[in-house]
Amino acid sequence: MHGLADALVEEREKYAQDEPRPLGSYAVLVAVYSTMAGGLALVVRRGRNRGTVHLPEAIPWQDLALLGVATHRLSRLIAKDSVTAVVRAPFTRFKEPAGDGEVNEDVRGTGLRHAVGELLTCPFCIAQWLATAFAFGLVLAPRATRFVAATLTMVTASDWLQFAHSALQKAEE
């Protein structure tokens, strides 16, 4: 067993190349994600066996578009929004405003704190978790999921209109 531990440490060091790459903590996050997805899959299976949950043959394009836009918006809200900095603060350090109500932050800490910070500041990373939650929500609570997704999609449409309005104003100047 001692040889395996040494081999894992050696591989981690070769991978990290003197950078703070908390591979063990990433493994914890992968385990949490896998446990969440597996647990939800068991809930779906139990519901299917009882006849209370039905998996769709396919996901309609309207739902894909709605949930795709909602996932985008929620991932930016979590990872970049100024107001949600309070959630990220234990894992990050403010760097600079990024414009339009968003901020840039540096991840701080080591180990699990660092890994969670990376997850919470990366809209691409957190999107996987959110899309999984939306997908299971669509199966387990479709009306509530569509309601939440529609709200987030409306915010995204408003954002785009705000950007278009600002661009038109600048073009007039």
Secondary structure by P-SEA (a helix, b strand, c coil): caaaaaaaaaaaaaaacccccaaaaaaaaaaaaaaaaaaaaaaaaaaaaaccbbbbccccaaaaaaaaaaaaaaaaaacccccccccccccbbbccccccccbbbbbbccaaaaaaaaaaaccccaaaaaaaaaaaaaaccaaaaaaaaaaaaaaaaaaaaaaaaaaaaaaac
